Amino acid sequence: MSVSLGITWPGGRFEEVPIASLQATEAWGEDARELGLELMPYFSSFIPVEPTNLDQLLSELGIFRAEMVRRGPEYQQRAEVTDQLIDALRRLKRTQGWSASIG
């Protein structure tokens, strides 16, 4: 199984932003817990993405990304995927009428 950000845009178009395998995302969750993040540890199960939690998700992803870069080249893929998630969530902030979740 894999974990993705799924977005249904106004008009019904669906976009999937892959994150990682379920096992890899569970490891992300452990790292996120160590960093004191609240929402990211639940990526391997399910978390709704809503206008009310976008800023927190973006903040947590920024902290997580910085830590992955600090850890070095072996964590580059995590940093790149985090960049894709940040980009997608920023696009959500500029739009209304969407629904999204991570799981």
C-alpha positions in Angstrom: 0.0 0.0 0.0 1.0 3.6 -0.5 0.1 6.9 1.1 -0.9 9.9 -1.0 -2.4 13.4 -0.8 -5.7 13.1 -2.7 -7.3 16.3 -4.0 -10.7 16.6 -5.6 -10.7 20.0 -7.3 -13.8 22.1 -8.2 -15.3 20.5 -11.2 -14.5 17.0 -10.1 -10.9 16.6 -11.3 -8.9 14.3 -9.0 -5.2 14.8 -8.3 -3.0 12.4 -6.4 0.3 13.4 -5.0 2.2 10.3 -4.0 4.0 10.4 -0.6 5.6 7.0 0.0 4.8 3.4 0.8 2.8 2.8 4.0 5.9 1.4 5.7 8.0 4.4 4.7 5.3 6.8 5.8 5.2 5.1 9.2 9.0 6.0 9.5 8.1 9.6 8.5 5.7 9.5 11.4 8.3 8.5 13.8 10.6 11.3 12.6 7.7 13.8 12.8 6.9 12.7 16.4 10.5 13.2 17.4 10.3 16.7 16.0 7.1 17.4 18.1 4.8 17.6 15.1 1.1 17.0 15.6 -0.5 16.2 12.3 2.3 14.5 10.2 2.4 11.4 12.4 -1.1 10.5 11.1 -0.1 10.5 7.4 0.1 6.7 7.4 -3.5 6.3 8.6 -5.7 9.2 7.5 -5.9 12.9 8.0 -8.4 15.3 6.4 -6.9 18.4 4.8 -9.2 21.4 5.4 -8.8 25.1 5.2 -8.6 25.2 9.0 -5.5 23.0 9.1 -3.6 24.1 6.0 -1.3 26.5 7.8 -0.4 23.9 10.4 0.3 21.3 7.8 2.5 23.7 5.8 4.4 24.7 9.0 4.9 21.1 10.0 6.1 20.1 6.5 8.5 23.1 6.5 10.0 21.9 9.8 10.2 18.3 8.5 11.8 19.3 5.3 14.5 21.4 7.0 15.3 18.4 9.2 15.5 16.0 6.2 17.9 18.5 4.5 20.0 18.8 7.6 20.3 15.0 7.8 22.0 14.8 4.5 21.8 13.2 1.0 20.3 9.9 2.2 17.1 11.9 3.1 16.9 13.8 -0.2 14.0 11.9 -1.5 11.9 12.8 1.7 12.8 16.4 1.2 11.8 16.3 -2.5 8.4 14.6 -1.7 7.9 17.2 1.0 8.5 19.9 -1.5 5.7 18.4 -3.7 3.3 18.3 -0.8 4.1 21.9 0.1 3.5 23.0 -3.5 0.1 21.1 -3.6 -1.0 22.6 -0.2 -0.1 26.1 -1.3 -2.3 25.6 -4.4 -5.1 24.6 -2.2 -4.7 27.8 -0.2 -5.4 29.8 -3.4 -8.5 27.9 -4.3 -12.0 27.2 -2.9 -14.4 24.3 -3.3 -11.9 21.5 -3.1 -11.8 18.4 -0.8 -8.6 16.6 0.2 -7.1 14.1 2.6 -3.8 12.3 3.2 -3.9 8.6 3.7 
